[in-house]
Amino acid sequence: MAYRLCKPIVLGATILATVFMAFYINVILGIDIVYTHLFYIPIIIAGVWYHKKSVYLALFLGALHILINYMVDGSFTYNTFLRASMFLIVAYIVGTISEKKDMVYNSLETRVRERTAELSRINETLKGEMIEREHAEKALRESEEKFRILAESSPAAILLYRDSKLIYVNRTAELMVGLGREELLNMELTSFIHPAEREIVRQRAAARLRGEKVPSRYEVRVLTPDGSEKWLEISSELISLEGKPTGLVSAIDVTERKKAEKALIKSRAILSRAQRIAHIGNWAWNLKTGEMQWSDEIFRIFGYEPGEIRPTCEWLMSRIHPEDRETMEKSVEAALKENRLFNIDYRIIASDGSIRYINCVADKLKRGPDGEPLWLYGIKQDITRRKKVEEELQDDKAQAELYLDLMGHDINNLNQIGLGFLEMALETLKLDENEVQLLSKPMEALKNSTQLISNVRKLQQAKGGNLLFHNLNFLI
């Protein structure tokens, strides 16, 4: 009785655990990893204990898998439905085999009891055994036929092997490898595998037939007759067929996904190089935990190697210059409460103690279904060099203005003194017309010099916005 009660408890706990891990990792944490192999655990357990009823569990987990992928990616994909269909295949195969095993076991147990209890009726027992055997063989043939129908209609490649030889391949496998069924059944299991992975596949297949524990899910390359390569994601299990250990392999073509992953890696490398050249990096802030995700360049901006530290909100605030922390705090508060994303400059204290200027932009705020802020995204750029240039230009401008003011004041004073003496000379000295003209020339030059200095100062005031302009109305 206790054993029967343990079955639903163990199965229920396994389902809850796998569903929680899948939902937590892919939806809450947003980490894109393959988790469907976790769902095979409760499916196989249900198949062993409840036989073909495990298909209902497979339908539930398949629908959940499609829902989770839709929540993460926002769309339905072919691979999603393909993996969901694999749940049904595995549930049906495991349930059928387990049911068949229990049927044979119960049948044999019944016959033993009958033979022990009724030795006098041995002929009837033998006759009943023959009938049951016929029924078992018929059921086995029906089961094999159902498996064949299901396998032939499967979008995944399905292969059965024994002693390193293929004994069954479905139509999808023929199309995927590019060889006919007769050709494949006359080949070694690893003949079409890429040479780089051929030996490891052979070793794992042999070990699995011996009952050893080896990885059941991995990716391999295959070579088609035209010389092209394909990437396959395979799942392999050990089953008993005709009383012999047999390997069951299902495979899906993930070549396009591999190409996309390769392109993504290349794109990330280009982005990382561009960020390093521009001294700019992107960041994401988990508002629930306070942890931050940085691109490599932001680590370098703060004076660390990528991954050398674990950035958090508290750590970042400790590295911001004390005079700029309030600005940062107010900007973040406005973003979270009023949806006002910010673009601010502040100073940080780098790992070597130097002061650096940072331009920080928050350009996206993600909220949960309840409206609570979950993630804040943005970029940071090291603008220390630009700030220093601006400060140097400001200093040069102030110094030039000082020189201009000093020069204008002193030269004007000297000009006024010179003009005063020349005017006194014209008024007191008795000069002829030629001498008057000679004194008038330097007076004119001094007046022009004074006017030039006045014009320069007006231009300076106009450029600085300190000169007042008035509208003049002319009557004609």
PyMOL commands that set and color helices and strands:
alter all, ss='L'
color gray80, all
select helices_A, chain A and resi 2-28+36-73+78-117+119-152+171-177+181-185+195-209+255-278+296-301+313-319+322-338+384-428+433-464
alter helices_A, ss='H'
color red, helices_A
select strands_A, chain A and resi 157-162+165-169+217-223+229-241+244-253+280-286+292-294+343-349+355-367+373-382
alter strands_A, ss='S'
color yellow, strands_A
deselect
rebuild
show_as cartoon
